[in-house]
Amino acid sequence: MLFKYIQVALEKAEYKRLDDDSWYAEIPGFEGVWANSTSVEECRKELIEVLEEWLILKLKDGDAVPVVNNIDINIKEIVTT
């Protein structure tokens, strides 16, 4: 499920070539997840690493992460009675 979540999130990435010929990418809805590199391929690799690290920190801290295409990886608290 995590692999699928990352793949779907990456499909939403927006790439832009900057004036210095480097590439910038971000994923709308994922605040702080962005990358910048000399080629679009390297930019995508960096974006994947940033997204993975961002997800790990968010989940570890109990922060909510966006639901993407109905894929919800948020940790749910189970209440027992």
C-alpha positions as CSV (number, residue, x, y, z in Angstrom):
1,M,0.0,0.0,0.0
2,L,2.8,2.4,0.8
3,F,4.5,1.9,-2.6
4,K,1.2,2.5,-4.4
5,Y,0.6,5.6,-2.3
6,I,4.0,7.0,-3.3
7,Q,3.5,6.2,-6.9
8,V,0.1,7.9,-7.0
9,A,1.4,11.0,-5.2
10,L,4.3,11.2,-7.7
11,E,1.8,11.2,-10.5
12,K,0.5,14.5,-9.2
13,A,4.0,16.1,-9.2
14,E,4.5,19.3,-11.1
15,Y,7.8,19.9,-12.8
16,K,9.2,23.2,-14.0
17,R,12.4,24.1,-15.8
18,L,14.0,27.1,-14.1
19,D,15.9,30.0,-15.7
20,D,19.3,28.4,-14.7
21,D,18.2,25.2,-16.7
22,S,17.8,23.2,-13.5
23,W,14.5,21.4,-12.8
24,Y,12.2,22.1,-9.9
25,A,9.4,19.7,-8.8
26,E,6.7,19.8,-6.1
27,I,3.6,17.8,-5.2
28,P,0.6,20.0,-4.6
29,G,-1.0,19.3,-1.2
30,F,2.3,18.0,0.3
31,E,3.7,21.1,2.0
32,G,7.5,21.2,2.0
33,V,7.9,18.3,-0.5
34,W,10.0,19.7,-3.3
35,A,13.2,19.0,-5.2
36,N,15.6,20.8,-7.5
37,S,18.3,19.2,-9.6
38,T,20.1,19.5,-12.9
39,S,18.0,17.0,-14.9
40,V,14.4,16.0,-14.7
41,E,15.4,12.4,-13.9
42,E,17.6,13.5,-11.0
43,C,14.9,15.8,-9.8
44,R,12.4,13.0,-9.7
45,K,14.8,10.8,-7.8
46,E,15.3,13.5,-5.3
47,L,11.6,14.2,-5.0
48,I,11.0,10.5,-4.2
49,E,13.6,10.6,-1.4
50,V,12.1,13.8,0.0
51,L,8.6,12.4,-0.1
52,E,9.7,9.2,1.6
53,E,11.5,11.0,4.4
54,W,8.5,13.5,4.8
55,L,6.1,10.6,5.1
56,I,8.2,8.8,7.7
57,L,8.5,11.9,9.8
58,K,4.8,12.8,9.5
59,L,3.6,9.3,10.4
60,K,6.2,9.0,13.3
61,D,4.9,12.2,14.8
62,G,1.3,11.2,14.3
63,D,0.6,14.0,11.8
64,A,-1.9,13.6,9.1
65,V,-0.8,13.0,5.6
66,P,-3.0,13.6,2.5
67,V,-5.3,10.9,1.3
68,V,-4.4,10.4,-2.4
69,N,-6.9,8.7,-4.8
70,N,-8.7,7.2,-1.8
71,I,-5.5,5.7,-0.5
72,D,-5.2,6.6,3.2
73,I,-2.1,5.6,5.1
74,N,-2.8,7.6,8.2
75,I,-2.3,5.7,11.4
76,K,-5.7,5.1,13.1
77,E,-6.1,4.7,16.8
78,I,-8.0,1.5,17.7
79,V,-10.3,2.0,20.6
80,T,-11.1,-1.2,22.6
81,T,-13.9,-1.4,25.1
